[in-house]
């Protein structure tokens, strides 16, 4: 599965897209595999309680997972997966 990453996550992950082969079929499985690949990603996206940090967004096929089953949302190899970090502006 290809995951598109944005902003500072591109530096952590070494590019715009990351090829991920998760051990399961949920959003959390994809994110856990990405953390194994890029350990600094963990502190950027997760709280200590293993929830997404505020303003971190995951979109599957253009739909925010908060409108689905959050981290338990099912994904397939062909889904469009996008990971956005918090972005501040002024």
C-alpha positions, 0 to 999 in steps of 0.5 A: 500500500502506498501512503502519502505523507505531508509537511515535516513527515516527508523528511522523517519518511524520506519522501512523498510516498511510502510503500507499506506492507502492514501485518493487518488490514486496519489503519493502526496496522499501517501506522504501526508498520510505518513506525517500525520503518521510521521510528521518529514518526511515533512521537509525531503522530501518537500520544502516550495513550496510543491515540492520534495526536490532536490535529493529526489526520488520516484520510482513506480515499479522501475521507477522514477516519474520524468519520469511520472507525478511527484507527480501527478503520479497515483498509485495502491495498488499493485504498488511497491513504494520506497522513497529515501532521499538525500544521500551524499558520499565522 
